[in-house]
């Protein structure tokens, strides 16, 4: 039997992943990654993989399935690779995606290292994606089952996994829709079959990013100027950490017309505002590129490109440009946001991706 360590968040997806692998004959070990930071605060509400309730739910599921279960301490890694990164990016005027960082450096890199020490052959998660090995020998991901309405595809947030990580990864939920996963859990009597999904960033349950950053750093955000594209001062903002490209609501000032955040300039502490039409761009520059289906991009390639998690992939040319990739879209795309990921697909396979 091959041994697999399943990262169990206490939710229905990872619970069914463990169940399916047990049914397939794997030697399954359930593990919850302890990543919440404050040991003195008892968290009883559902907070995804960051709350202590995750341990209670995952332990109950492991008992039903009949697998050994452990809690592993990943607080240091989560602080270093997710929270500190999150704070730095907002302070630099960019909009980070902490789930991408968590997937790459905590849920895979750190978990895989500890799982191998347990004699595991694979790790598994409840993500909606399908691992594939192509004819060229490369490992990649294919989008999850279902159509635009039913698929819970999560490949966007997994674009920077390495070849070694993919070779040792199983994601059984990728072959199912969410409704099918809940049905499997219900029929198996899993106590989390209808547990609601977490919508917020797990370590910021109130969605107050700026408040979290101010508390974490001990520093209040510095106020500055709203400016137009030509540099005209339009008013005062309450700190660049409170804004992201494309934002309209919450600007805290009336302009007599709809205005949106177009750019954030940390070097001058300015937030540039524009009308909606100015948010569209035909080209997006991407750096820190990771490749999956191919070892590197040597010449222009047609692809479908997603520039945010809920963005519908748009047709584009991707081509090498310096040490990164230039995306040339067939039609202009709205609010390409520095710090977010641009992910490249072809025929449902993940080619690669990087940071805008």
C-alpha positions, 0 to 999 in steps of 0.5 A: 500500500502507498502511504498518503498524508491528507491535509485535513482542514475540517471542511467537506472537500479535504474530508472526502479526499481522505475518504476516497483515498481510503476506499482506493486502498491507500494507507491514509494519514490525516493531518491538520496544519496548525497555523493560527497564531494566537495560542491564548485565544480559543477559536470556536467559530468556523474559520476554514483551516485557521481555526481550532474548530478545524481540528475538532471537525477533522478529528471527527471525520478521521474517526468515521473514516477510520484513519490515524489523525495528527495535528502538526505545528506550522505556525512559524512557516505560516507567519513567515511565508503568508502573513509577513508576505501579505503585510509587505505586499500591501505596504508596497502598494500591491494586492497579494493573494495569500492563498497562493503563498500558503499553497506553495510554501505551507500546504505543499513545501512544508507539509510534503517535507514533514510527510516524507519524514513519516514515510509517506509516498504522497500528500493529498488535499481537497483542492478542485484540480486534476494532476496530469503527467504529459507526454513530455514527462512534465507534471501539470494540472488540468481544470476540475470537472464541471462546467462554468456554473458547477466547477469549483476549479482551483488551479489558479491558486496552485500555479506555482507548485513545483514538478517534485511537488506535483509528482507527489500530489493527489487531488481526488476532488478534481474529478467531481463537482462540489454537489457530488462531493457533498453527496459522497460525504452525506452518504458516508455519514461524514459530519461535515457534509453540509458545512459551509465554505469559508469565504474570507481570508482565514486569518482576517475573518472580519475582512478588515485588511487594513485594520489587521495590518495596522495591528500587526505592525503597530503602525497606523497607515499614513494618509496621502493624496488622491490624484487624477491621472494628470497629477491633480490632487483630488482629496485625501486618502486614509492610507494605501493599504486600504485600496486596490486597483479597480476599487470604487466603494469605500474611497471615503470621498464624493467626486460627483461621478464614478471614480475608481482606483487605477494605480497605487504609488507607494513611493509618493503615497498617492492613489491614482483615480480614473474613470472605468474606461481607463482601467482596461489594458491590452497588455500585462507584464508578468514576473516571477514566472513558474512553468508547469506543462512546459519547461520554459516559454521560448516563443509566443504561444496562444493561451487563455489567461486568468488575471484573478481567481474569479476572472474568466480566462481571456484569449491572449498571446503570451511571449517571453519578455526580459525575465518574465512574460508579456500577455497581449490580450485579444480584447482589453481586460479590466483592472489587472492588479499588481501583486495578483497572479496571471495564470496561463492555460491551454485546452484546460491544462495549466501552462504556468503563471506569475505575478502581475 
